[in-house]
Amino acid sequence: MPNGLDKALVAIVGVCVVIGLTVFLLSPKHKLFDLSTPPQSAIEFTVSSTNDDQPVVTFVENTVDYKLYPFLTIRVDELIPSKLSQDPQWVSTLQNCVWSIKYESIMAETKGAELKTLTYGQAPQGYRVTYGPVPLSVGHFYRVAGTQVIRKLGQRQYEVIPYSKFLEGVKSGQFKDAAS
């Protein structure tokens, strides 16, 4: 029978479960958190553009979330406000992926390369493209690495929207589907 200190540590830390290469954390209330995907708005970044209109994400490195993010698989997903308002879990499906890369290294069991910047459509050294890239469209929303959202405003123009603010905007009607 565990003593009080053991119970306190379990209450604070939780229980770690490893299934394959995915790590799950069971909290004391037994909720399942997938640590291979960061929580909403975990990694901050800014966005600029290349001369050929591809977004360039520059990660804010001095945050705890940046240092903890595994960078093994990075996806860019298109977000469609009307589908999110009907089914909030729609975002976790594979049907909305527009680009995906995976770290390819013998030593890449728990962490990929720490990326400072990421140019859409170009796999950094040590990564390979696993899907796409699909051309990005003006007025559409894209979630980068499961964190913040970028919206393409026009030729070489992008804006960053924190994911929580994006969800609020979807609920309030501020963010709507782009015209087809």
VOBA-1610 file (N, C-alpha, C; in pm, whole numbers, padded with zeros to 5 digits, always signed):
BEGIN
Met+00086-00118+00000Met+00000+00000+00000Met+00090+00124+00000Pro+00069+00218-00095Pro+00155+00335-00101Pro+00133+00426+00019Asn+00241+00491+00060Asn+00228+00585+00170Asn+00173+00719+00118Gly+00152+00814+00204Gly+00095+00943+00166Gly+00177+01017+00062Leu+00312+01010+00071Leu+00398+01077-00024Leu+00379+01017-00163Asp+00371+00885-00173Asp+00348+00821-00303Asp+00218+00868-00365Lys+00111+00876-00284Lys-00017+00922-00334Lys-00008+01066-00382Ala+00064+01148-00308Ala+00080+01287-00345Ala+00153+01298-00478Leu+00258+01219-00499Leu+00332+01223-00626Leu+00244+01178-00742Val+00165+01075-00722Val+00074+01030-00827Val-00030+01138-00855Ala-00076+01205-00750Ala-00176+01310-00769Ala-00119+01427-00848Ile+00007+01458-00827Ile+00069+01570-00897Ile+00115+01528-01037Val+00182+01417-01048Val+00245+01375-01173Val+00150+01295-01261Gly+00071+01207-01204Gly-00013+01121-01285Gly+00060+00993-01320Val+00007+00921-01417Val+00065+00794-01457Val+00102+00803-01604Cys+00221+00763-01640Cys+00269+00767-01777Cys+00248+00629-01841Val+00189+00628-01959Val+00167+00504-02033Val+00230+00518-02170Val+00307+00419-02213Val+00369+00422-02344Val+00307+00313-02430Ile+00252+00353-02545Ile+00196+00259-02641Ile+00267+00286-02773Gly+00352+00193-02814Gly+00433+00216-02933Gly+00526+00333-02907Leu+00523+00433-02997Leu+00605+00552-02977Leu+00524+00669-02925Thr+00397+00647-02892Thr+00313+00754-02840Thr+00308+00745-02689Val+00329+00858-02624Val+00327+00865-02479Val+00195+00928-02436Phe+00125+00866-02344Phe+00002+00919-02289Phe+00023+00947-02141Leu-00045+01047-02090Leu-00039+01078-01949Leu-00180+01067-01893Leu-00197+00982-01794Leu-00325+00973-01724Leu-00317+01061-01601Ser-00404+01157-01595Ser-00404+01244-01478Ser-00468+01170-01362Pro-00461+01226-01242Pro-00526+01162-01128Pro-00676+01140-01150Lys-00739+01220-01234Lys-00882+01201-01263Lys-00900+01107-01383His-00792+01044-01427His-00792+00946-01535His-00833+01001-01669Lys-00803+01125-01696Lys-00825+01179-01829Lys-00703+01146-01912Leu-00723+01119-02040Leu-00615+01080-02128Leu-00566+01201-02206Phe-00438+01231-02196Phe-00377+01339-02272Phe-00272+01278-02363Asp-00277+01310-02492Asp-00178+01260-02586Asp-00063+01360-02592Leu+00052+01324-02537Leu+00165+01416-02532Leu+00238+01428-02665Ser+00205+01345-02765Ser+00269+01359-02895Ser+00209+01476-02972Thr+00096+01528-02927Thr+00033+01645-02985Thr+00026+01752-02877Pro+00080+01871-02902Pro+00079+01973-02798Pro-00062+02025-02773Pro-00085+02081-02655Pro-00216+02139-02627Pro-00241+02261-02715Gln-00365+02308-02718Gln-00401+02423-02801Gln-00312+02542-02770Ser-00265+02608-02875Ser-00183+02729-02866Ser-00059+02708-02781Ala+00003+02591-02788Ala+00118+02561-02705Ala+00244+02630-02755Ile+00271+02624-02882Ile+00395+02680-02935Ile+00363+02811-03007Glu+00424+02916-02959Glu+00402+03045-03023Glu+00493+03058-03145Phe+00443+03130-03247Phe+00526+03157-03364Phe+00479+03283-03433Thr+00565+03334-03518Thr+00530+03444-03607Thr+00530+03387-03748Val+00474+03460-03842Val+00469+03411-03980Val+00509+03523-04074Ser+00589+03487-04172Ser+00628+03577-04280Ser+00606+03500-04410Ser+00663+03546-04520Ser+00641+03480-04648Ser+00767+03478-04731Thr+00780+03372-04811Thr+00889+03367-04908Thr+00847+03449-05031Asn+00942+03473-05121Asn+00909+03547-05243Asn+00808+03472-05329Asp+00803+03338-05316Asp+00707+03261-05395Asp+00579+03229-05317Asp+00547+03311-05216Asp+00420+03310-05144Asp+00399+03188-05054Gln+00504+03131-05000Gln+00490+03022-04903Gln+00511+03079-04762Pro+00424+03043-04667Pro+00443+03095-04531Pro+00568+03037-04465Val+00635+03120-04389Val+00751+03079-04310Val+00716+03103-04164Val+00713+02994-04088Val+00682+03000-03946Val+00814+03010-03869Thr+00824+03109-03781Thr+00941+03123-03694Thr+00893+03100-03551Phe+00942+02993-03490Phe+00898+02955-03356Phe+00963+03044-03250Val+00887+03076-03146Val+00939+03149-03031Val+01007+03045-02942Glu+01140+03052-02938Glu+01219+02946-02874Glu+01228+02956-02723Asn+01207+03072-02666Asn+01229+03087-02522Asn+01105+03055-02440Thr+01024+02959-02487Thr+00906+02918-02412Thr+00921+02772-02371Val+00859+02736-02263Val+00864+02598-02215Val+00801+02506-02318Asp+00689+02548-02377Asp+00621+02464-02474Asp+00710+02431-02594Tyr+00787+02529-02642Tyr+00878+02504-02753Tyr+00982+02399-02714Lys+01037+02413-02595Lys+01142+02321-02551Lys+01089+02178-02530Leu+00960+02165-02496Leu+00902+02033-02471Leu+00843+01967-02595Tyr+00814+02044-02699Tyr+00749+01987-02818Tyr+00842+01888-02886Pro+00795+01767-02919Pro+00884+01664-02972Pro+00931+01685-03117Phe+00859+01761-03199Phe+00897+01786-03338Phe+00921+01658-03418Leu+00851+01547-03386Leu+00865+01424-03463Leu+00782+01428-03591Thr+00657+01463-03580Thr+00569+01479-03695Thr+00506+01616-03685Ile+00511+01689-03794Ile+00451+01823-03797Ile+00351+01826-03911Arg+00228+01867-03877Arg+00121+01875-03977Arg+00070+02017-03989Val+00023+02048-04108Val-00054+02170-04130Val-00191+02124-04176Asp-00295+02167-04104Asp-00431+02125-04132Asp-00517+02245-04169Glu-00600+02229-04272Glu-00695+02334-04305Glu-00811+02326-04206Leu-00853+02441-04157Leu-00967+02449-04065Leu-01084+02514-04138Ile-01197+02449-04136Ile-01316+02502-04202Ile-01417+02536-04092Pro-01440+02666-04069Pro-01525+02708-03957Pro-01660+02638-03949Ser-01730+02620-04061Ser-01863+02559-04054Ser-01856+02414-04007Lys-01754+02342-04047Lys-01739+02204-04002Lys-01703+02199-03854Leu-01620+02294-03807Leu-01584+02299-03666Leu-01704+02334-03579Ser-01789+02423-03626Ser-01904+02461-03544Ser-02005+02345-03535Gln-02010+02259-03638Gln-02100+02143-03634Gln-02040+02028-03553Asp-01908+02009-03563Asp-01842+01896-03497Asp-01702+01939-03453Pro-01684+01983-03328Pro-01553+02029-03281Pro-01442+01924-03294Gln-01478+01795-03297Gln-01376+01690-03311Gln-01331+01672-03456Trp-01397+01737-03551Trp-01363+01725-03692Trp-01216+01761-03716Val-01164+01854-03637Val-01026+01901-03657Val-00924+01788-03642Ser-00957+01684-03568Ser-00859+01578-03544Ser-00862+01469-03651Thr-00941+01488-03757Thr-00945+01388-03864Thr-00831+01411-03962Leu-00801+01310-04040Leu-00693+01322-04138Leu-00739+01391-04266Gln-00869+01408-04286Gln-00919+01462-04412Gln-00884+01609-04433Asn-00839+01678-04331Asn-00809+01820-04346Asn-00659+01850-04354Cys-00573+01748-04360Cys-00428+01769-04368Cys-00391+01822-04506Val-00309+01930-04508Val-00261+01984-04635Val-00110+01965-04653Trp-00040+01936-04543Trp+00104+01909-04551Trp+00148+01841-04423Ser+00235+01743-04436Ser+00285+01672-04318Ser+00429+01631-04342Ile+00512+01645-04237Ile+00651+01598-04243Ile+00680+01514-04120Lys+00776+01424-04134Lys+00813+01334-04024Lys+00964+01331-04012Tyr+01011+01334-03888Tyr+01155+01328-03862Tyr+01203+01186-03887Glu+01310+01173-03964Glu+01363+01042-04002Glu+01505+01028-03948Ser+01518+00963-03835Ser+01649+00939-03777Ser+01643+00815-03691Ile+01752+00743-03688Ile+01760+00624-03604Ile+01740+00661-03458Met+01784+00778-03419Met+01778+00822-03279Met+01648+00897-03247Ala+01553+00901-03341Ala+01433+00983-03323Ala+01320+00908-03255Glu+01345+00852-03140Glu+01239+00782-03069Glu+01148+00877-02993Thr+01205+00985-02939Thr+01125+01075-02858Thr+01132+01220-02901Lys+01229+01259-02981Lys+01243+01400-03016Lys+01309+01415-03152Gly+01254+01502-03234Gly+01313+01535-03362Gly+01406+01653-03346Ala+01443+01712-03458Ala+01531+01829-03455Ala+01454+01948-03400Glu+01520+02032-03324Glu+01455+02155-03278Glu+01457+02254-03394Leu+01340+02290-03440Leu+01328+02378-03555Leu+01313+02523-03511Lys+01386+02610-03575Lys+01372+02752-03549Lys+01271+02811-03647Thr+01280+02767-03773Thr+01185+02811-03875Thr+01136+02691-03954Leu+01022+02709-04017Leu+00964+02604-04099Leu+00897+02672-04218Thr+00944+02639-04338Thr+00886+02693-04460Thr+00788+02591-04517Tyr+00666+02634-04539Tyr+00562+02545-04589Tyr+00608+02481-04721Gly+00594+02349-04726Gly+00627+02274-04848Gly+00771+02229-04858Gln+00857+02274-04767Gln+00998+02236-04771Gln+01034+02159-04644Ala+01071+02033-04661Ala+01108+01951-04546Ala+01247+01992-04498Pro+01261+02029-04370Pro+01394+02062-04317Pro+01485+01938-04320Gln+01613+01960-04305Gln+01708+01850-04302Gln+01669+01750-04193Gly+01668+01622-04228Gly+01633+01517-04134Gly+01485+01479-04138Tyr+01405+01554-04211Tyr+01262+01527-04223Tyr+01229+01481-04365Arg+01118+01409-04377Arg+01067+01373-04510Arg+00920+01411-04516Val+00875+01447-04634Val+00735+01483-04655Val+00653+01355-04656Thr+00546+01351-04577Thr+00456+01236-04576Thr+00322+01267-04642Tyr+00294+01395-04665Tyr+00173+01432-04737Tyr+00188+01574-04790Gly+00136+01597-04912Gly+00131+01732-04970Gly+00264+01781-05023Pro+00277+01908-05036Pro+00190+02016-04989Pro+00078+02049-05087Val-00036+02085-05033Val-00150+02133-05109Val-00138+02286-05112Pro-00160+02351-05226Pro-00151+02498-05230Pro-00247+02562-05129Leu-00201+02666-05062Leu-00284+02738-04964Leu-00368+02843-05036Ser-00489+02863-04990Ser-00583+02954-05056Ser-00611+03077-04971Val-00629+03191-05039Val-00659+03318-04973Val-00791+03304-04896Gly-00791+03355-04773Gly-00909+03353-04687Gly-00926+03226-04606His-00845+03126-04633His-00857+02998-04561His-00770+03000-04435Phe-00808+02913-04341Phe-00740+02903-04212Phe-00663+02771-04206Tyr-00542+02776-04146Tyr-00458+02657-04137Tyr-00396+02649-03998Arg-00407+02534-03936Arg-00348+02512-03803Arg-00211+02448-03821Val-00110+02507-03759Val+00028+02461-03775Val+00072+02385-03652Ala+00117+02262-03671Ala+00172+02178-03563Ala+00076+02166-03445Gly-00053+02169-03471Gly-00151+02154-03364Gly-00155+02271-03267Thr-00102+02387-03308Thr-00097+02499-03215Thr-00178+02617-03267Gln-00112+02717-03319Gln-00180+02838-03363Gln-00230+02823-03506Val-00311+02920-03547Val-00372+02920-03679Val-00313+03034-03761Ile-00290+03007-03889Ile-00256+03116-03981Ile-00369+03128-04082Arg-00394+03252-04124Arg-00492+03277-04230Arg-00418+03347-04341Lys-00438+03296-04462Lys-00378+03361-04578Lys-00467+03478-04618Leu-00410+03599-04610Leu-00486+03721-04639Leu-00479+03762-04785Gly-00369+03728-04849Gly-00347+03768-04988Gly-00208+03724-05030Gln-00164+03774-05144Gln-00031+03740-05194Gln+00076+03780-05092Arg+00148+03682-05040Arg+00256+03701-04942Arg+00209+03768-04813Gln+00082+03752-04778Gln+00029+03811-04655Gln-00042+03704-04573Tyr+00004+03690-04448Tyr-00052+03592-04356Tyr-00069+03657-04220Glu-00163+03605-04142Glu-00176+03650-04004Glu-00180+03528-03913Val-00133+03546-03789Val-00136+03441-03688Val-00254+03467-03596Ile-00331+03361-03568Ile-00445+03369-03477Ile-00428+03261-03371Pro-00421+03296-03243Pro-00415+03191-03140Pro-00536+03098-03155Tyr-00515+02968-03138Tyr-00621+02871-03162Tyr-00744+02896-03075Ser-00723+02935-02949Ser-00839+02961-02861Ser-00920+03079-02915Lys-00854+03182-02967Lys-00926+03296-03025Lys-00996+03256-03154Phe-00934+03165-03230Phe-00998+03115-03352Phe-01128+03043-03317Leu-01123+02955-03216Leu-01244+02883-03176Leu-01353+02978-03127Glu-01313+03081-03051Glu-01409+03182-03006Glu-01472+03253-03127Gly-01388+03284-03226Gly-01435+03351-03348Gly-01529+03265-03430Val-01505+03134-03430Val-01595+03042-03499Val-01731+03041-03430Lys-01730+03034-03296Lys-01856+03030-03219Lys-01935+03160-03235Ser-01865+03274-03238Ser-01933+03403-03248Ser-01970+03440-03391Gly-01919+03366-03488Gly-01947+03398-03628Gly-01847+03493-03689Gln-01743+03533-03614Gln-01641+03623-03666Gln-01564+03557-03780Phe-01531+03428-03764Phe-01458+03354-03867Phe-01554+03264-03941Lys-01564+03286-04071Lys-01654+03207-04154Lys-01573+03138-04263Asp-01636+03042-04330Asp-01571+02973-04440Asp-01535+03074-04549Ala-01420+03052-04614Ala-01381+03137-04724Ala-01472+03111-04843Ala-01497+03214-04923Ala-01579+03195-05043Ala-01506+03102-05139Ser-01579+03010-05197Ser-01519+02913-05290Ser-01493+02974-05424
//
